[in-house]
Amino acid sequence: MAKVELKQPIVKEIADLFDGAQTAVVVDYRGLTVEQDTQLRKQLREAGVTYKVYKNTMIRFAAKGTPFEALAPNLEGPTALAVSKTDATAPARILSEFAKKAPILEIKGGVVEDTYYDAAGMQVIASIPSREVLLGRLLGSMQSPIANLARVLNQIAEKNGGAAAEA
């Protein structure tokens, strides 16, 4: 079998990962211990993020003609790819948090919702809370005025109720 035929399933696997993905982040994992790598993979898997090491040329072929083609300048040296189809900030957030404990892990760059960000840009993306947290905050801010209104109406009712009892 020719080398090209052997590589096609891998390129297709990466292309399938990119298809419908909100985010793809590339990292240099050199120097991580097996224990650290296992922890990182577990955290990413729990967040629904696919994390795998691929050859740079395979990633380039799979990304051709997609927004993820912008990752090409970052595809130097050992590269791991973290892809999320559900949460746009999860890969950057988890990798960035993990890099605080294991500074050897280096975020090279990434594509979030079809926009390329360098390592510094990915740090900013990592600071954005998850969708669930943002929705919780929104719901909390929407409930606050309603709760205040209910409290005021209750106080008015108690005040008027007390005055009616005296009369």
C-alpha positions in Angstrom: 0.0 0.0 0.0 1.3 3.5 -0.9 2.1 5.9 1.9 -0.6 8.3 0.6 -3.3 5.6 0.9 -2.2 5.0 4.5 -2.4 8.6 5.4 -5.9 9.3 3.9 -7.9 7.8 6.8 -5.9 10.0 9.3 -6.6 13.1 7.2 -10.2 12.2 7.0 -10.4 11.7 10.7 -9.0 15.2 11.3 -11.3 16.7 8.6 -14.3 15.1 10.4 -13.1 16.6 13.7 -12.9 20.0 12.0 -16.4 19.6 10.4 -18.8 21.5 12.7 -16.2 22.3 15.2 -16.5 25.6 17.1 -12.9 25.6 18.3 -9.6 24.0 17.5 -6.5 24.8 19.7 -3.0 23.6 18.9 -0.5 23.1 21.8 3.1 22.0 22.3 3.0 19.2 24.8 6.7 18.5 24.9 8.0 17.9 28.5 4.6 16.8 30.0 4.9 13.7 32.2 2.7 10.8 31.5 0.7 11.6 34.7 0.2 15.2 33.6 -0.8 14.2 30.1 -3.3 11.7 31.5 -4.8 14.4 33.8 -5.1 16.8 30.9 -6.8 14.3 28.6 -9.3 13.4 31.4 -10.2 17.0 31.9 -10.6 17.7 28.2 -12.6 14.5 27.7 -15.0 15.4 30.6 -15.7 18.7 28.9 -16.4 17.0 25.6 -13.2 18.1 23.9 -11.3 15.8 21.6 -7.6 15.9 22.2 -5.1 14.0 20.0 -1.6 14.2 18.7 -1.3 14.3 14.9 1.5 14.9 12.4 1.5 18.6 11.4 1.3 17.7 7.7 -1.9 15.7 8.3 -3.5 18.6 10.1 -2.4 20.9 7.2 -4.0 18.6 4.6 -7.3 18.3 6.6 -7.5 22.0 7.3 -7.0 23.0 3.7 -10.0 25.1 2.5 -11.5 25.5 6.0 -11.2 28.3 8.6 -8.8 26.0 10.4 -6.2 26.5 7.7 -5.1 29.6 9.7 -3.5 27.2 12.2 -0.7 26.4 9.6 1.9 28.8 11.0 1.6 27.1 14.4 2.2 23.6 13.0 5.8 23.3 13.9 7.3 20.8 16.3 5.3 18.3 18.3 1.6 19.3 18.1 -1.5 18.2 19.9 -4.9 19.3 18.7 -7.9 20.1 21.0 -11.2 20.4 19.2 -14.7 21.2 20.6 -17.9 21.1 18.7 -20.1 22.3 21.6 -18.3 24.8 23.8 -16.3 27.5 22.0 -14.2 28.4 25.0 -13.7 25.0 26.7 -10.4 23.9 25.0 -8.7 27.3 25.6 -10.0 27.5 29.2 -9.0 24.0 30.2 -5.6 24.1 28.5 -4.8 27.6 29.9 -5.8 26.5 33.4 -3.7 23.3 33.1 -0.7 25.3 31.8 -0.7 27.2 35.2 0.1 23.9 36.9 2.3 22.6 34.1 4.0 25.7 32.5 5.7 23.4 30.0 2.4 23.1 28.1 2.4 25.9 25.5 -0.7 27.1 23.7 0.5 27.9 20.2 -2.8 29.3 18.8 -6.3 28.4 17.8 -9.4 29.1 15.7 -12.6 30.0 17.6 -15.8 30.3 15.7 -13.9 30.8 12.4 -11.5 33.4 13.7 -7.8 32.8 14.2 -6.1 33.8 17.5 -2.4 33.6 18.5 -1.2 32.4 21.9 -2.0 35.8 23.5 -5.5 35.9 22.0 -6.2 32.3 23.2 -5.4 33.5 26.8 -8.1 36.1 26.4 -10.5 33.5 25.1 -9.6 31.3 28.0 -10.8 34.0 30.4 -14.3 33.9 29.0 -16.6 31.8 31.2 -18.5 28.8 29.8 -21.9 29.2 28.1 -23.6 27.7 31.1 -22.0 30.2 33.5 -22.9 33.1 31.3 -26.5 31.9 31.0 -26.6 31.5 34.8 -25.4 35.1 35.2 -27.9 36.4 32.7 -30.7 34.5 34.4 -29.6 35.9 37.8 -29.5 39.4 36.5 -32.9 39.0 35.0 -34.4 37.6 38.2 -33.0 40.3 40.5 -35.4 43.1 39.4 -38.3 40.7 39.5 -37.4 39.6 43.1 -37.0 43.2 44.2 -40.4 44.1 42.7 -42.0 41.2 44.5 -40.4 42.3 47.8 -41.7 45.8 47.4 -45.2 44.6 46.5 -45.2 42.3 49.5 -44.2 45.2 51.8 -47.0 47.4 50.4 -49.5 44.6 50.8 -48.4 44.0 54.4 -48.5 47.8 55.1 -52.0 48.1 53.6 -53.1 44.9 55.3 -52.0 46.2 58.7 -53.8 49.5 58.1 -57.0 47.7 57.1 -57.0 45.6 60.3 -56.7 48.7 62.5 -59.7 50.3 60.8 
